[in-house]
């Protein structure tokens, strides 16, 4: 099972970073290149414990749907979303927020299992793990951009 770990230092309070990380609206902005839309469940605003969202997006030229649910929630330090339905055999995404001086260290731990057995493992090695890492890194870049600019984060959180 591949594991992707990303650490992003953000010059903003942990509460702001936590909320931007669970913002459906900011997620749409960070994945606009995939045409991602929230089509069921919590489709805008902030997602919370026990809530789910179904996303529709185009990856590798194919429209796909994926439903994830918030399964752990400890604001503003931690939350977890897990796939309930979608293209993967499964995934678990931990979001950890640690205050460091006047900044927040945001750590993503993304564990996933590709479908199709050996063919899925080959896809991981050839392109999928890199694709997922880049998708998460772009999401984190957008979170950092908005968190460090009060004018921007207010457009999403207010």
C-alpha positions as CSV (number, residue, x, y, z in Angstrom):
1,X,0.0,0.0,0.0
2,X,1.6,3.3,-1.1
3,X,2.0,6.0,1.5
4,X,2.5,9.7,0.6
5,X,3.7,12.0,3.4
6,X,3.7,15.8,2.7
7,X,4.7,18.5,5.1
8,X,3.8,22.1,4.4
9,X,4.8,25.1,6.7
10,X,2.1,27.8,6.5
11,X,2.4,31.2,8.1
12,X,-1.1,31.3,9.6
13,X,-2.9,30.1,12.7
14,X,-3.8,26.4,12.9
15,X,-7.5,27.1,13.1
16,X,-7.4,28.9,9.7
17,X,-5.3,26.2,8.1
18,X,-7.6,23.5,9.6
19,X,-10.7,25.1,8.2
20,X,-9.3,25.8,4.8
21,X,-8.2,22.1,4.6
22,X,-11.8,21.0,5.1
23,X,-13.4,23.6,2.9
24,X,-15.3,22.1,0.0
25,X,-15.1,25.4,-1.8
26,X,-11.3,25.6,-1.6
27,X,-11.0,22.0,-2.6
28,X,-12.9,22.8,-5.8
29,X,-10.4,25.7,-6.5
30,X,-7.4,23.5,-5.9
31,X,-8.7,20.8,-8.3
32,X,-10.2,23.0,-10.9
33,X,-7.9,21.5,-13.6
34,X,-9.7,18.2,-13.1
35,X,-13.2,19.7,-13.4
36,X,-13.9,18.4,-9.8
37,X,-17.4,19.1,-8.5
38,X,-19.0,18.1,-5.2
39,X,-22.2,16.4,-6.4
40,X,-23.7,14.8,-3.2
41,X,-23.4,15.0,0.6
42,X,-21.7,18.2,1.9
43,X,-21.3,20.2,-1.4
44,X,-20.1,23.5,0.0
45,X,-18.8,25.1,3.2
46,X,-16.9,23.2,5.8
47,X,-17.2,19.4,6.1
48,X,-17.2,17.9,9.6
49,X,-17.3,14.7,11.6
50,X,-19.5,12.0,10.1
51,X,-20.2,14.0,7.0
52,X,-19.4,12.8,3.5
53,X,-18.9,14.3,0.1
54,X,-19.1,12.7,-3.4
55,X,-16.7,14.2,-5.9
56,X,-17.0,13.9,-9.7
57,X,-13.7,14.6,-11.6
58,X,-11.8,13.7,-14.7
59,X,-8.6,11.9,-14.1
60,X,-6.6,10.3,-16.9
61,X,-9.3,11.3,-19.3
62,X,-12.0,9.4,-17.5
63,X,-14.9,10.9,-15.4
64,X,-14.9,9.2,-12.0
65,X,-16.9,9.6,-8.8
66,X,-15.4,9.2,-5.3
67,X,-17.2,9.4,-1.9
68,X,-15.2,10.1,1.2
69,X,-16.3,10.5,4.8
70,X,-14.8,12.4,7.8
71,X,-14.1,9.6,10.3
72,X,-12.0,11.4,12.9
73,X,-12.2,15.0,14.0
74,X,-10.2,17.0,16.6
75,X,-10.2,20.7,15.7
76,X,-7.9,22.4,15.0
77,X,-5.3,19.6,15.3
78,X,-6.5,16.6,13.3
79,X,-9.0,15.1,11.0
80,X,-9.2,12.0,8.8
81,X,-11.2,11.4,5.6
82,X,-11.6,7.9,4.2
83,X,-13.0,6.7,0.9
84,X,-16.3,4.9,1.1
85,X,-16.8,4.4,-2.7
86,X,-14.7,5.1,-5.7
87,X,-11.9,3.9,-8.0
88,X,-9.4,2.9,-5.3
89,X,-9.7,-0.3,-3.3
90,X,-9.5,2.2,-0.4
91,X,-7.8,5.3,1.0
92,X,-7.2,7.0,4.3
93,X,-6.0,10.6,4.4
94,X,-4.8,12.0,7.8
95,X,-4.5,15.8,8.1
96,X,-2.4,16.9,11.1
97,X,-1.8,20.5,12.1
98,X,0.9,21.4,14.6
99,X,1.7,25.0,15.7
100,X,5.3,26.0,15.3
101,X,6.2,29.5,16.5
102,X,3.8,31.7,14.6
103,X,3.1,29.2,11.9
104,X,1.4,25.9,11.3
105,X,3.0,22.7,10.1
106,X,0.4,20.9,8.0
107,X,1.2,17.2,7.6
108,X,-0.7,15.0,5.1
109,X,-0.4,11.2,5.4
110,X,-2.2,9.6,2.5
111,X,-2.4,5.8,2.4
112,X,-4.2,4.2,-0.6
113,X,-4.7,0.8,-2.3
114,X,-5.0,0.7,-6.0
115,X,-7.5,-1.7,-7.6
116,X,-6.6,-4.5,-10.0
117,X,-4.0,-6.3,-8.0
118,X,-0.6,-6.6,-9.7
119,X,-1.7,-4.2,-12.5
120,X,-2.6,-1.6,-9.8
121,X,0.8,-2.0,-8.2
122,X,2.5,-1.5,-11.6
123,X,0.4,1.6,-12.2
124,X,1.5,2.9,-8.8
125,X,5.2,2.4,-9.7
126,X,4.8,3.9,-13.2
127,X,2.6,6.9,-12.7
128,X,-0.2,6.8,-10.1
129,X,1.8,7.6,-6.9
130,X,3.5,10.5,-8.6
131,X,0.1,11.8,-9.9
132,X,-1.4,11.6,-6.4
133,X,1.6,13.3,-4.8
134,X,1.4,16.1,-7.3
135,X,-2.4,16.4,-6.8
136,X,-1.9,16.7,-3.0
137,X,1.0,19.1,-3.3
138,X,-1.1,21.4,-5.5
139,X,-3.9,21.3,-3.0
140,X,-1.4,22.2,-0.2
141,X,0.0,25.1,-2.3
142,X,-3.5,26.5,-2.7
143,X,-4.2,26.1,1.1
144,X,-0.9,27.9,1.9
145,X,-1.7,30.7,-0.6
146,X,-5.1,31.3,0.9
147,X,-4.1,30.9,4.5
148,X,-1.3,33.4,4.2
149,X,-3.6,36.1,2.6
150,X,-6.4,37.2,4.8
151,X,-8.3,38.7,1.9
152,X,-8.3,35.4,0.1
153,X,-9.1,33.1,3.1
154,X,-12.1,35.4,4.0
155,X,-13.6,34.8,0.5
156,X,-13.7,31.1,1.3
157,X,-14.4,31.0,5.0
158,X,-16.9,33.8,5.3
